[in-house]
Structure formats: structure tokens, C-alpha cells
Amino acid sequence: MADLGERIAAGDRRALARAITLVESRREDHRAQAAELLQGLRGSGRQALRIGLSGTPGVGKSTFIDAFGTMLTGQGLGVAVLAVDPSSARSGGSILGDKTRMERLSRDRRAFIRPSPSQTHLGGVARRTRDAVALCEAAGFDVVMIETVGVGQSETVVAEMSDLFVLLLAPGGGDELQGVKRGIMEIADIILVNKADGDLKPAATRTCSDYSGALRLLRKRPQDPPGFPKAMMVSAAAESGLQDAWAEMKTLVEWRKENGHWERTRARQARYWFAQEVRQALLARLETPEARAAMEHLARKVESAEMTPAAAARSFLAEFDRT
């Protein structure tokens, strides 16, 4: 793990890919190795700008990342993209095709793209996405973009691992305000109305205006300077508005750093993921053969109406606590 960490710190792409595979593994020995690796890289002191990106399917997330990332690499920045692909609830498989839709960025020497399966994990991200972000930071990337599955208003977990949360929307998509709802809007720092070109530009202008008005009705957040959150128009296909969006992102980041919100947010996020690790470790204990056997025994009693589900659960937890 020490050798792998040194190679990652030196910018070795193969070592980074191997490390992400390691942290995504569910094997207990791999989990121990991953914890050792991440602990060793903790003192690198490198920090990237973490950008969470979400939006409804078909809005053009991959096309936007391709154009936006290429613009950033053109400015000399290293860009890592962690694209989370939905997993089938039946087979558990994923297509992992996001990289094929980022043709220019996938060939860029300054970029690194890693598709990962969501493995039915809720929140639009994979369970170990945050660990992959830490690895990309240690590898020296300047910007890490986290593309979520794209399923709607439940995708708020990405805000707990990013410095900026960008919500991408398409014009003329029906009742957008009702479709996205407050949950995801309340955590968005910048809303980008994509496809603002050609015949769709008038519709994009109206959509952007609608969202600008909606954002003004939301409660003011202490981590936002005047004018934020805001809605803007971009076109990934025509590559218009990307520079303006990047300028606004940098303005927001600089303000948060100067006012102490950057460090406080990252500290709060670390606390959040500690609690998540504890919860996941407790859930993993339910997968042991002994726990499964005890649950199966009680489940049969529930099926035969000998016990209620609540009583069976209390009985199992009481035995679980003793072990």
C-alpha cells in the first residue's frame, strides 16, 4: 500500500485506477488495504475543487462534462471525472458507457475518467465515490467532477462530497419546477440551463428566468455571497456560456474560502461520512451466516403469525446486541 500510494502521488494513472478498484471492492481484506492506503495519503495536503453535477436523464450531463472539462484542460488544469452509472435492480450490472460520450476528454492527457456502478446505492452516487475523490486529489488533479446517476430529486448525497453542486436542466421539459422540487434545488449552488442554442434558446431563456425567480424565494444560506445561488444558460454543443459558468464557480469558491465556509463544510462532510461508515459496518454484520440464520428463524415465525414483525425485530436486536 505504501508503494501504491507513492505511485498515486506521482500521478501514475494505472496506480490510480487500481486504487479506485481497490476501494470499490467489498472484500474484507480489500477494505482493510483501502483504509490503509487512504490513511497514508491523508497527509498529502492536496485539495481539488470538487464539483457535483446532477440533472435529469437526457439533459446532456456527459456532453457538458466533455465540453467543460476540455475547456479546463485547455487552461492547464488537471481534470478527473467520476461518472456513476445506474445498476440494474435485477442483474446488478451496469453499462458504464459515460466515457464513450466524452470523446475529446477521454483522449486528453490532462484528464482522467472513471465510470463506476452505483450498485443500487441511493443518492445518485456509488458507495465509495468519496474515497475515489480523495484518491484523485492525492494524484494531483485540480478539478474533480462527480457525475451522478441522474434520477431526480433524491440525488442530494453528492452535496456531502463536493464543494460546489451544479444542477443541469434542459429547456422546454414540461413542469420543471414541479419535477425537480425543492429537495435538490435547495442544495444547488448554480443551476445551468443546457441546450440554450438554436430553436431552444427562447425556451431556455424562459426556463432560466423561472428558476432565477424560484431561487430568490428560497431561504438565504450562510455559505452563499449575494447573488447566489443563481441560474445561468449554457450550451455544451455550441460551447457557449462555459467560461461564464466557470467564472461564477471560481467567484463562489474564493468567497467561501475567504469567509471560512470551505474548511467548515469539508469538516462537516468528514463527520457525515464517519457516521455513514459506522452505519455501513453495522449493516455488514447483518450479512454474517449467524445473523442470517437468526433472521431466517424469526422470519419463519413471522410468516406463520407466531410473532409480529415488530416483536421479531426486537428479539433479533436484543440477541444482536449481546453478540
C-alpha positions as CSV (number, residue, x, y, z in Angstrom):
1,M,0.0,0.0,0.0
2,A,2.9,2.4,0.7
3,D,4.3,1.8,-2.8
4,L,0.8,2.2,-4.4
5,G,0.4,5.5,-2.5
6,E,3.7,6.8,-3.8
7,R,2.8,6.0,-7.3
8,I,-0.6,7.7,-7.0
9,A,1.1,10.8,-5.5
10,A,3.5,10.8,-8.5
11,G,0.5,10.9,-10.9
12,D,0.6,7.3,-12.1
13,R,-2.8,6.8,-13.9
14,R,-2.6,3.0,-13.7
15,A,-2.0,3.1,-10.0
16,L,-4.9,5.5,-9.5
17,A,-7.2,3.2,-11.5
18,R,-6.1,0.2,-9.5
19,A,-6.6,2.1,-6.2
20,I,-10.2,3.0,-7.2
21,T,-10.9,-0.6,-8.0
22,L,-9.5,-1.5,-4.5
23,V,-11.7,1.0,-2.6
24,E,-14.8,-0.1,-4.5
25,S,-14.2,-3.8,-3.6
26,R,-16.4,-5.3,-0.9
27,R,-13.9,-8.0,0.2
28,E,-12.9,-7.5,3.8
29,D,-9.2,-7.8,3.1
30,H,-9.5,-5.2,0.3
31,R,-11.4,-2.9,2.7
32,A,-8.6,-3.1,5.2
33,Q,-6.0,-2.3,2.5
34,A,-8.1,0.6,1.2
35,A,-8.3,2.1,4.6
36,E,-4.5,1.8,5.0
37,L,-4.0,3.4,1.6
38,L,-6.3,6.3,2.3
39,Q,-4.8,6.9,5.7
40,G,-1.4,7.0,4.2
41,L,-2.5,9.6,1.5
42,R,-4.3,11.7,4.0
43,G,-1.2,13.9,4.7
44,S,-0.6,14.8,1.0
45,G,-2.2,18.2,1.6
46,R,-3.6,18.3,-1.9
47,Q,-7.1,19.7,-2.4
48,A,-9.0,19.8,-5.7
49,L,-12.2,21.6,-6.4
50,R,-14.9,19.0,-6.1
51,I,-17.9,19.7,-8.4
52,G,-21.0,17.6,-8.0
53,L,-23.1,17.5,-11.2
54,S,-26.6,16.2,-11.4
55,G,-29.6,16.5,-13.7
56,T,-32.5,14.6,-15.2
57,P,-31.6,11.9,-17.8
58,G,-31.1,13.3,-21.3
59,V,-30.2,16.8,-20.1
60,G,-26.7,16.4,-21.6
61,K,-24.5,15.8,-18.5
62,S,-21.9,13.8,-20.3
63,T,-21.8,16.3,-23.3
64,F,-21.5,19.2,-20.8
65,I,-18.7,17.5,-18.9
66,D,-16.9,16.8,-22.2
67,A,-17.0,20.4,-23.3
68,F,-16.5,21.9,-19.8
69,G,-13.6,19.6,-18.9
70,T,-11.9,20.2,-22.3
71,M,-12.1,23.9,-21.6
72,L,-10.5,23.4,-18.2
73,T,-7.7,21.2,-19.5
74,G,-7.1,23.9,-22.2
75,Q,-6.3,26.2,-19.3
76,G,-3.7,23.8,-18.0
77,L,-5.8,22.2,-15.3
78,G,-5.9,18.5,-14.5
79,V,-9.5,17.2,-14.6
80,A,-10.8,13.9,-13.1
81,V,-14.3,12.7,-13.8
82,L,-16.1,10.1,-11.7
83,A,-19.2,9.1,-13.6
84,V,-21.7,7.0,-11.7
85,D,-23.8,4.7,-13.8
86,P,-27.1,3.1,-12.7
87,S,-27.0,-0.5,-11.9
88,S,-29.8,-2.9,-12.7
89,A,-32.0,-3.9,-9.8
90,R,-32.4,-7.3,-11.3
91,S,-29.0,-8.3,-12.6
92,G,-26.8,-5.8,-10.7
93,G,-25.0,-5.0,-14.0
94,S,-24.1,-1.5,-15.4
95,I,-23.4,-0.3,-18.9
96,L,-20.6,2.1,-17.8
97,G,-20.9,4.0,-21.1
98,D,-20.4,7.5,-19.9
99,K,-16.7,7.6,-21.1
100,T,-17.8,6.8,-24.7
101,R,-19.9,10.0,-24.7
102,M,-16.9,12.1,-23.6
103,E,-14.9,11.7,-26.8
104,R,-12.5,14.6,-26.5
105,L,-11.9,14.5,-22.8
106,S,-11.3,10.7,-22.9
107,R,-8.3,11.4,-25.2
108,D,-7.0,14.3,-23.2
109,R,-3.7,13.7,-21.4
110,R,-4.7,16.1,-18.6
111,A,-8.0,14.2,-17.9
112,F,-8.9,11.0,-16.1
113,I,-12.4,9.5,-16.5
114,R,-13.6,6.6,-14.3
115,P,-17.1,5.2,-14.7
116,S,-18.4,3.3,-11.6
117,P,-21.6,1.3,-11.0
118,S,-24.0,2.7,-8.4
119,Q,-24.6,-0.9,-7.2
120,T,-28.2,0.2,-6.4
121,H,-26.8,2.7,-3.8
122,L,-29.3,5.5,-3.2
123,G,-28.4,9.2,-3.6
124,G,-27.1,9.1,-7.2
125,V,-23.6,8.2,-6.3
126,A,-21.7,4.9,-5.6
127,R,-20.9,4.0,-2.0
128,R,-17.2,4.6,-2.4
129,T,-17.3,7.7,-4.6
130,R,-15.9,9.9,-1.8
131,D,-12.9,7.6,-1.4
132,A,-12.3,7.8,-5.2
133,V,-12.5,11.6,-4.9
134,A,-9.8,11.5,-2.2
135,L,-7.6,9.4,-4.4
136,C,-8.0,11.8,-7.4
137,E,-7.0,14.7,-5.1
138,A,-3.9,12.8,-3.9
139,A,-3.0,12.2,-7.6
140,G,-2.8,15.9,-8.1
141,F,-5.9,16.7,-10.1
142,D,-7.1,20.3,-9.9
143,V,-10.8,19.7,-10.5
144,V,-12.8,16.5,-9.7
145,M,-16.2,16.3,-11.3
146,I,-18.7,13.8,-9.9
147,E,-21.5,13.0,-12.3
148,T,-24.5,11.4,-10.6
149,V,-26.8,8.8,-12.0
150,G,-29.4,11.3,-12.9
151,V,-32.6,10.1,-11.4
152,G,-34.1,13.3,-9.9
153,Q,-34.7,14.9,-6.5
154,S,-33.1,12.1,-4.3
155,E,-29.6,13.0,-5.5
156,T,-28.6,15.0,-2.6
157,V,-25.8,12.8,-1.2
158,V,-23.4,14.2,-3.8
159,A,-23.6,17.5,-1.9
160,E,-21.9,15.8,1.0
161,M,-18.8,15.1,-1.0
162,S,-18.5,18.2,-3.2
163,D,-17.5,21.9,-2.8
164,L,-20.0,23.0,-5.5
165,F,-23.2,21.4,-6.5
166,V,-24.3,22.2,-10.1
167,L,-27.8,21.2,-11.3
168,L,-28.1,20.8,-15.1
169,L,-31.5,21.3,-16.6
170,A,-33.0,21.3,-20.1
171,P,-35.3,23.9,-21.6
172,G,-38.9,23.1,-22.5
173,G,-39.0,19.9,-20.4
174,G,-42.5,20.5,-19.1
175,D,-43.2,21.5,-15.5
176,E,-39.5,21.6,-14.4
177,L,-40.2,23.3,-11.1
178,Q,-42.5,20.5,-10.1
179,G,-40.3,17.7,-11.5
180,V,-37.2,18.7,-9.7
181,K,-38.8,20.0,-6.5
182,R,-37.2,21.8,-3.5
183,G,-35.1,18.9,-2.2
184,I,-32.4,19.1,-4.9
185,M,-32.9,22.8,-5.6
186,E,-32.2,23.8,-2.0
187,I,-28.7,22.3,-2.3
188,A,-27.8,23.6,-5.7
189,D,-25.2,26.3,-5.9
190,I,-25.6,27.0,-9.6
191,I,-28.4,25.9,-12.0
192,L,-27.3,25.6,-15.6
193,V,-29.9,25.5,-18.3
194,N,-28.3,23.5,-21.0
195,K,-29.1,23.4,-24.7
196,A,-29.5,27.1,-24.9
197,D,-28.9,27.3,-28.6
198,G,-30.9,27.3,-31.9
199,D,-34.6,27.0,-31.6
200,L,-34.4,26.1,-27.9
201,K,-32.8,29.4,-26.9
202,P,-36.1,31.2,-26.2
203,A,-37.3,28.3,-24.1
204,A,-34.0,28.3,-22.3
205,T,-34.3,32.0,-21.6
206,R,-37.8,31.4,-20.0
207,T,-36.6,28.4,-18.0
208,C,-33.6,30.3,-16.7
209,S,-35.9,33.2,-15.7
210,D,-38.3,30.9,-14.0
211,Y,-35.5,29.3,-11.9
212,S,-34.0,32.6,-11.1
213,G,-37.3,33.7,-9.6
214,A,-37.7,30.4,-7.7
215,L,-34.2,30.6,-6.2
216,R,-35.0,34.1,-4.8
217,L,-37.8,32.5,-2.8
218,L,-35.6,30.0,-1.1
219,R,-34.2,30.8,2.3
220,K,-30.8,32.5,2.3
221,R,-27.9,30.2,3.1
222,P,-25.0,31.5,5.2
223,Q,-22.4,29.9,2.9
224,D,-23.6,32.0,-0.1
225,P,-22.5,35.5,-1.1
226,P,-25.0,38.0,-2.5
227,G,-26.4,36.8,-5.8
228,F,-26.1,33.0,-5.1
229,P,-27.4,30.5,-5.8
230,K,-28.1,31.6,-9.4
231,A,-29.4,30.2,-12.7
232,M,-27.4,30.6,-15.9
233,M,-27.7,29.5,-19.6
234,V,-25.1,27.3,-21.3
235,S,-24.8,25.3,-24.4
236,A,-22.5,22.3,-24.3
237,A,-22.9,21.6,-28.0
238,A,-22.2,25.2,-29.1
239,E,-19.7,25.7,-26.2
240,S,-21.3,28.9,-25.1
241,G,-21.6,30.2,-21.6
242,L,-19.0,27.7,-20.3
243,Q,-16.4,30.4,-19.5
244,D,-19.1,32.5,-17.6
245,A,-20.2,29.5,-15.6
246,W,-16.5,28.7,-14.7
247,A,-16.0,32.3,-13.6
248,E,-19.1,32.2,-11.3
249,M,-17.9,28.9,-9.8
250,K,-14.5,30.4,-9.0
251,T,-16.1,33.5,-7.6
252,L,-18.2,31.4,-5.2
253,V,-15.3,29.2,-4.2
254,E,-13.0,32.2,-3.5
255,W,-15.7,33.8,-1.3
256,R,-16.3,30.7,0.7
257,K,-12.5,30.2,1.3
258,E,-12.1,33.8,2.4
259,N,-15.0,33.6,4.8
260,G,-14.1,30.2,6.3
261,H,-17.0,28.2,4.8
262,W,-14.8,26.0,2.7
263,E,-13.0,24.4,5.6
264,R,-16.1,24.2,7.8
265,T,-18.0,22.5,5.0
266,R,-15.3,19.9,4.5
267,A,-15.1,19.3,8.2
268,R,-18.8,18.7,8.4
269,Q,-18.7,16.4,5.4
270,A,-15.9,14.3,7.0
271,R,-18.1,14.0,10.1
272,Y,-21.1,12.9,8.0
273,W,-19.0,10.2,6.2
274,F,-17.7,8.9,9.5
275,A,-21.3,8.3,10.6
276,Q,-22.0,6.6,7.3
277,E,-19.1,4.3,7.7
278,V,-20.3,3.2,11.2
279,R,-23.8,2.6,9.8
280,Q,-22.4,0.5,6.9
281,A,-20.2,-1.5,9.2
282,L,-23.2,-2.3,11.4
283,L,-25.3,-3.3,8.3
284,A,-22.4,-5.6,7.2
285,R,-22.7,-7.5,10.5
286,L,-26.2,-8.5,9.4
287,E,-24.7,-10.4,6.4
288,T,-22.8,-12.9,8.6
289,P,-24.0,-16.5,8.4
290,E,-25.0,-16.4,12.1
291,A,-27.1,-13.2,11.7
292,R,-28.8,-14.6,8.5
293,A,-29.7,-17.8,10.2
294,A,-31.2,-16.0,13.2
295,M,-33.2,-13.7,10.9
296,E,-34.4,-16.7,8.8
297,H,-35.6,-18.4,12.0
298,L,-37.5,-15.4,13.2
299,A,-38.8,-14.7,9.6
300,R,-40.5,-18.1,9.6
301,K,-42.2,-17.3,12.9
302,V,-43.5,-14.0,11.4
303,E,-44.7,-15.9,8.3
304,S,-46.7,-18.3,10.5
305,A,-48.1,-15.5,12.6
306,E,-46.4,-16.7,15.7
307,M,-44.8,-13.3,16.1
308,T,-45.4,-9.9,14.8
309,P,-42.7,-8.2,12.7
310,A,-42.1,-5.7,15.4
311,A,-41.7,-8.3,18.2
312,A,-39.4,-10.4,16.0
313,A,-37.3,-7.4,15.2
314,R,-36.9,-6.6,18.9
315,S,-36.0,-10.2,19.7
316,F,-33.3,-10.2,16.9
317,L,-31.8,-6.9,18.0
318,A,-31.7,-8.0,21.6
319,E,-29.7,-11.1,20.6
320,F,-27.7,-9.0,18.2
321,D,-26.7,-6.6,21.0
322,R,-25.5,-9.5,23.2
323,T,-23.1,-10.7,20.4
